[in-house]
Amino acid sequence: MFYWLIKGLAWPIVRLYLRFRRSDKERVPRKGPCIVVANHSSYLDAICLGSACPRKLHFLISIDIYRMLGLRWLYFLMGTIPLRTDGADTRAMKTALDVLRRGGAIGVFPEGQRMRDGRLGEGKIGVAFLAARSGAPVVPAAIIGAYDAMPVGALVPRPRPVRVAFGDPLEYPEKGRVAGREDLLAFANHVMQAIADLGAPAPRSAGKDPGAPREKGERS
């Protein structure tokens, strides 16, 4: 109930101040496990993606953010999952898999941290691992305009239009099997391409793997 209360309070703010719009939300499965993924360039991203998604999302967030400014209680009540970013976090992955096995939805920013220039970065294999182990579909989403409203370093969002577009769910091939790193990376790249196809700002280096520069020490 706390999640839906916060979402209800946030909706009119983003709707009016950010002229917020969403498209194709029906592509998010109404029930059953799913993983919703999006590009990450602003602190507004979780608010916008959560507002746009018709389901409750259990966001995977950096443990540094989880502990920041005494807001741990808020993140706990919102059902977020703290994630260590200095290596494989088996505990966080197990928690996320438990949510998926119960038919819940996970929210992930696969780049792992905000992109300093607002353009799409390289996706990590965590999303592919969750999809392979759980069999849950991955729903790509593009957040467009959040960087203009609140780029890295900004303290207050500006009144800029923001839109979230959802894509068709992606299924991991050969679900349930133990996948190698190359297979996981290939699927992670497939997911990032789907986000790009929905309108997320492309990397400046066309024809190369996504890899926008990141803010030093920054986490999602």
Contacts in CASP RR format, 6 or more apart in sequence:
PFRMAT RR
TARGET T0000
AUTHOR 0000-0000-0000
METHOD contacts of the structure
MODEL  1
MFYWLIKGLAWPIVRLYLRFRRSDKERVPRKGPCIVVANHSSYLDAICLG
SACPRKLHFLISIDIYRMLGLRWLYFLMGTIPLRTDGADTRAMKTALDVL
RRGGAIGVFPEGQRMRDGRLGEGKIGVAFLAARSGAPVVPAAIIGAYDAM
PVGALVPRPRPVRVAFGDPLEYPEKGRVAGREDLLAFANHVMQAIADLGA
PAPRSAGKDPGAPREKGERS
2 77 0 8 1.000
2 78 0 8 1.000
3 56 0 8 1.000
3 77 0 8 1.000
3 78 0 8 1.000
3 79 0 8 1.000
4 56 0 8 1.000
6 78 0 8 1.000
7 50 0 8 1.000
7 51 0 8 1.000
10 47 0 8 1.000
10 51 0 8 1.000
11 51 0 8 1.000
14 20 0 8 1.000
14 47 0 8 1.000
14 48 0 8 1.000
14 51 0 8 1.000
14 162 0 8 1.000
17 157 0 8 1.000
17 159 0 8 1.000
18 44 0 8 1.000
18 48 0 8 1.000
18 149 0 8 1.000
18 157 0 8 1.000
18 159 0 8 1.000
18 160 0 8 1.000
18 161 0 8 1.000
18 162 0 8 1.000
19 159 0 8 1.000
19 160 0 8 1.000
19 161 0 8 1.000
19 162 0 8 1.000
20 48 0 8 1.000
20 51 0 8 1.000
20 52 0 8 1.000
20 161 0 8 1.000
20 162 0 8 1.000
20 163 0 8 1.000
20 164 0 8 1.000
21 161 0 8 1.000
21 162 0 8 1.000
21 163 0 8 1.000
21 164 0 8 1.000
22 51 0 8 1.000
22 52 0 8 1.000
22 163 0 8 1.000
22 164 0 8 1.000
22 165 0 8 1.000
22 166 0 8 1.000
23 163 0 8 1.000
23 164 0 8 1.000
23 165 0 8 1.000
23 166 0 8 1.000
24 165 0 8 1.000
24 166 0 8 1.000
24 167 0 8 1.000
25 52 0 8 1.000
25 53 0 8 1.000
25 54 0 8 1.000
25 166 0 8 1.000
27 139 0 8 1.000
27 166 0 8 1.000
27 167 0 8 1.000
27 168 0 8 1.000
27 169 0 8 1.000
28 34 0 8 1.000
28 36 0 8 1.000
28 53 0 8 1.000
28 54 0 8 1.000
28 55 0 8 1.000
28 105 0 8 1.000
28 139 0 8 1.000
28 166 0 8 1.000
29 137 0 8 1.000
29 139 0 8 1.000
29 169 0 8 1.000
30 54 0 8 1.000
30 55 0 8 1.000
31 103 0 8 1.000
32 103 0 8 1.000
32 104 0 8 1.000
32 105 0 8 1.000
32 136 0 8 1.000
33 99 0 8 1.000
33 100 0 8 1.000
33 101 0 8 1.000
33 102 0 8 1.000
33 103 0 8 1.000
33 104 0 8 1.000
33 105 0 8 1.000
33 134 0 8 1.000
33 135 0 8 1.000
33 136 0 8 1.000
33 137 0 8 1.000
34 55 0 8 1.000
34 100 0 8 1.000
34 104 0 8 1.000
34 105 0 8 1.000
34 106 0 8 1.000
34 136 0 8 1.000
34 137 0 8 1.000
34 138 0 8 1.000
34 139 0 8 1.000
34 169 0 8 1.000
35 100 0 8 1.000
35 105 0 8 1.000
35 106 0 8 1.000
35 107 0 8 1.000
35 108 0 8 1.000
35 127 0 8 1.000
35 130 0 8 1.000
35 131 0 8 1.000
35 134 0 8 1.000
35 136 0 8 1.000
35 137 0 8 1.000
35 138 0 8 1.000
35 139 0 8 1.000
36 49 0 8 1.000
36 53 0 8 1.000
36 55 0 8 1.000
36 57 0 8 1.000
36 105 0 8 1.000
36 106 0 8 1.000
36 107 0 8 1.000
36 108 0 8 1.000
36 138 0 8 1.000
36 139 0 8 1.000
36 141 0 8 1.000
36 166 0 8 1.000
37 107 0 8 1.000
37 108 0 8 1.000
37 109 0 8 1.000
37 110 0 8 1.000
37 127 0 8 1.000
37 138 0 8 1.000
37 139 0 8 1.000
37 140 0 8 1.000
37 141 0 8 1.000
37 191 0 8 1.000
37 195 0 8 1.000
38 45 0 8 1.000
38 49 0 8 1.000
38 109 0 8 1.000
38 140 0 8 1.000
38 141 0 8 1.000
38 142 0 8 1.000
38 143 0 8 1.000
38 164 0 8 1.000
38 195 0 8 1.000
38 200 0 8 1.000
39 45 0 8 1.000
39 109 0 8 1.000
39 111 0 8 1.000
39 115 0 8 1.000
39 120 0 8 1.000
39 121 0 8 1.000
39 142 0 8 1.000
39 143 0 8 1.000
39 195 0 8 1.000
39 200 0 8 1.000
39 201 0 8 1.000
40 109 0 8 1.000
40 111 0 8 1.000
40 112 0 8 1.000
40 113 0 8 1.000
40 114 0 8 1.000
40 115 0 8 1.000
40 143 0 8 1.000
40 220 0 8 1.000
41 114 0 8 1.000
41 115 0 8 1.000
41 117 0 8 1.000
41 118 0 8 1.000
41 119 0 8 1.000
41 143 0 8 1.000
41 146 0 8 1.000
41 147 0 8 1.000
41 151 0 8 1.000
41 152 0 8 1.000
41 201 0 8 1.000
42 114 0 8 1.000
42 118 0 8 1.000
42 143 0 8 1.000
42 146 0 8 1.000
42 147 0 8 1.000
42 149 0 8 1.000
42 150 0 8 1.000
42 151 0 8 1.000
42 152 0 8 1.000
43 114 0 8 1.000
43 150 0 8 1.000
44 146 0 8 1.000
44 149 0 8 1.000
44 150 0 8 1.000
44 157 0 8 1.000
44 162 0 8 1.000
45 109 0 8 1.000
45 114 0 8 1.000
45 143 0 8 1.000
45 146 0 8 1.000
46 59 0 8 1.000
46 61 0 8 1.000
46 109 0 8 1.000
48 143 0 8 1.000
48 146 0 8 1.000
48 162 0 8 1.000
48 164 0 8 1.000
49 57 0 8 1.000
49 107 0 8 1.000
49 141 0 8 1.000
49 143 0 8 1.000
49 164 0 8 1.000
50 57 0 8 1.000
51 164 0 8 1.000
52 141 0 8 1.000
52 164 0 8 1.000
52 166 0 8 1.000
53 105 0 8 1.000
53 141 0 8 1.000
55 104 0 8 1.000
55 105 0 8 1.000
56 104 0 8 1.000
56 105 0 8 1.000
57 105 0 8 1.000
57 106 0 8 1.000
57 107 0 8 1.000
58 79 0 8 1.000
58 80 0 8 1.000
58 81 0 8 1.000
58 96 0 8 1.000
58 99 0 8 1.000
58 104 0 8 1.000
58 105 0 8 1.000
58 106 0 8 1.000
58 107 0 8 1.000
59 78 0 8 1.000
59 79 0 8 1.000
59 80 0 8 1.000
59 81 0 8 1.000
59 106 0 8 1.000
59 107 0 8 1.000
59 108 0 8 1.000
60 80 0 8 1.000
60 81 0 8 1.000
60 83 0 8 1.000
60 92 0 8 1.000
60 96 0 8 1.000
60 106 0 8 1.000
60 107 0 8 1.000
60 108 0 8 1.000
60 109 0 8 1.000
61 75 0 8 1.000
61 80 0 8 1.000
61 81 0 8 1.000
61 82 0 8 1.000
61 83 0 8 1.000
61 220 0 8 1.000
62 82 0 8 1.000
62 83 0 8 1.000
62 85 0 8 1.000
62 112 0 8 1.000
62 113 0 8 1.000
62 219 0 8 1.000
62 220 0 8 1.000
63 82 0 8 1.000
63 83 0 8 1.000
63 84 0 8 1.000
63 85 0 8 1.000
64 85 0 8 1.000
64 219 0 8 1.000
65 75 0 8 1.000
65 219 0 8 1.000
65 220 0 8 1.000
66 72 0 8 1.000
66 75 0 8 1.000
66 80 0 8 1.000
66 82 0 8 1.000
67 82 0 8 1.000
75 82 0 8 1.000
81 92 0 8 1.000
81 95 0 8 1.000
81 96 0 8 1.000
81 99 0 8 1.000
81 106 0 8 1.000
82 92 0 8 1.000
83 89 0 8 1.000
83 92 0 8 1.000
84 92 0 8 1.000
85 112 0 8 1.000
85 113 0 8 1.000
85 219 0 8 1.000
93 126 0 8 1.000
93 129 0 8 1.000
93 130 0 8 1.000
96 106 0 8 1.000
96 130 0 8 1.000
97 130 0 8 1.000
97 133 0 8 1.000
97 134 0 8 1.000
99 105 0 8 1.000
99 106 0 8 1.000
100 106 0 8 1.000
100 130 0 8 1.000
100 134 0 8 1.000
100 135 0 8 1.000
100 136 0 8 1.000
101 134 0 8 1.000
106 130 0 8 1.000
106 136 0 8 1.000
108 126 0 8 1.000
108 127 0 8 1.000
108 130 0 8 1.000
109 220 0 8 1.000
110 123 0 8 1.000
110 124 0 8 1.000
110 126 0 8 1.000
110 127 0 8 1.000
110 188 0 8 1.000
110 191 0 8 1.000
110 192 0 8 1.000
111 120 0 8 1.000
111 121 0 8 1.000
111 122 0 8 1.000
111 123 0 8 1.000
111 124 0 8 1.000
111 220 0 8 1.000
112 123 0 8 1.000
112 124 0 8 1.000
112 219 0 8 1.000
112 220 0 8 1.000
113 214 0 8 1.000
113 215 0 8 1.000
113 217 0 8 1.000
113 218 0 8 1.000
113 219 0 8 1.000
113 220 0 8 1.000
114 152 0 8 1.000
114 214 0 8 1.000
114 215 0 8 1.000
114 218 0 8 1.000
114 220 0 8 1.000
115 121 0 8 1.000
115 147 0 8 1.000
115 152 0 8 1.000
115 212 0 8 1.000
115 213 0 8 1.000
115 214 0 8 1.000
116 152 0 8 1.000
116 212 0 8 1.000
116 213 0 8 1.000
116 214 0 8 1.000
116 215 0 8 1.000
116 218 0 8 1.000
117 204 0 8 1.000
117 212 0 8 1.000
117 213 0 8 1.000
118 147 0 8 1.000
118 151 0 8 1.000
118 152 0 8 1.000
118 201 0 8 1.000
118 212 0 8 1.000
119 201 0 8 1.000
119 202 0 8 1.000
119 203 0 8 1.000
119 204 0 8 1.000
119 212 0 8 1.000
120 192 0 8 1.000
120 195 0 8 1.000
120 196 0 8 1.000
120 200 0 8 1.000
120 201 0 8 1.000
120 202 0 8 1.000
120 203 0 8 1.000
120 210 0 8 1.000
120 211 0 8 1.000
120 212 0 8 1.000
121 192 0 8 1.000
121 203 0 8 1.000
121 210 0 8 1.000
121 211 0 8 1.000
121 212 0 8 1.000
122 192 0 8 1.000
122 209 0 8 1.000
122 210 0 8 1.000
122 211 0 8 1.000
123 188 0 8 1.000
123 189 0 8 1.000
123 191 0 8 1.000
123 192 0 8 1.000
123 210 0 8 1.000
124 188 0 8 1.000
125 181 0 8 1.000
125 184 0 8 1.000
125 185 0 8 1.000
125 188 0 8 1.000
126 184 0 8 1.000
126 188 0 8 1.000
127 138 0 8 1.000
127 187 0 8 1.000
127 188 0 8 1.000
127 191 0 8 1.000
128 172 0 8 1.000
128 179 0 8 1.000
128 183 0 8 1.000
128 184 0 8 1.000
128 185 0 8 1.000
128 187 0 8 1.000
128 188 0 8 1.000
128 191 0 8 1.000
129 179 0 8 1.000
129 184 0 8 1.000
130 136 0 8 1.000
131 137 0 8 1.000
131 138 0 8 1.000
131 170 0 8 1.000
131 171 0 8 1.000
131 172 0 8 1.000
131 175 0 8 1.000
131 187 0 8 1.000
132 172 0 8 1.000
132 174 0 8 1.000
132 175 0 8 1.000
132 176 0 8 1.000
132 177 0 8 1.000
132 178 0 8 1.000
132 179 0 8 1.000
132 183 0 8 1.000
132 184 0 8 1.000
132 187 0 8 1.000
133 176 0 8 1.000
134 175 0 8 1.000
134 176 0 8 1.000
135 171 0 8 1.000
135 172 0 8 1.000
135 175 0 8 1.000
135 176 0 8 1.000
137 169 0 8 1.000
137 170 0 8 1.000
137 171 0 8 1.000
138 169 0 8 1.000
138 170 0 8 1.000
138 171 0 8 1.000
138 172 0 8 1.000
138 191 0 8 1.000
139 166 0 8 1.000
139 167 0 8 1.000
139 168 0 8 1.000
139 169 0 8 1.000
139 170 0 8 1.000
140 166 0 8 1.000
140 167 0 8 1.000
140 170 0 8 1.000
140 191 0 8 1.000
140 194 0 8 1.000
140 195 0 8 1.000
140 198 0 8 1.000
141 164 0 8 1.000
141 165 0 8 1.000
141 166 0 8 1.000
141 167 0 8 1.000
141 195 0 8 1.000
141 198 0 8 1.000
142 164 0 8 1.000
142 165 0 8 1.000
142 195 0 8 1.000
142 196 0 8 1.000
142 198 0 8 1.000
142 199 0 8 1.000
142 200 0 8 1.000
143 162 0 8 1.000
143 163 0 8 1.000
143 164 0 8 1.000
143 200 0 8 1.000
144 162 0 8 1.000
144 163 0 8 1.000
144 164 0 8 1.000
144 165 0 8 1.000
144 199 0 8 1.000
144 200 0 8 1.000
144 201 0 8 1.000
145 160 0 8 1.000
145 161 0 8 1.000
145 162 0 8 1.000
145 163 0 8 1.000
146 162 0 8 1.000
147 201 0 8 1.000
148 158 0 8 1.000
148 160 0 8 1.000
149 157 0 8 1.000
149 158 0 8 1.000
149 159 0 8 1.000
149 160 0 8 1.000
149 162 0 8 1.000
150 156 0 8 1.000
150 157 0 8 1.000
150 158 0 8 1.000
152 215 0 8 1.000
152 218 0 8 1.000
153 215 0 8 1.000
165 198 0 8 1.000
165 199 0 8 1.000
166 198 0 8 1.000
167 194 0 8 1.000
167 198 0 8 1.000
170 187 0 8 1.000
170 190 0 8 1.000
170 191 0 8 1.000
170 194 0 8 1.000
172 179 0 8 1.000
172 187 0 8 1.000
173 187 0 8 1.000
179 187 0 8 1.000
189 209 0 8 1.000
192 210 0 8 1.000
196 202 0 8 1.000
196 210 0 8 1.000
202 210 0 8 1.000
203 210 0 8 1.000
203 211 0 8 1.000
203 212 0 8 1.000
204 212 0 8 1.000
205 211 0 8 1.000
END
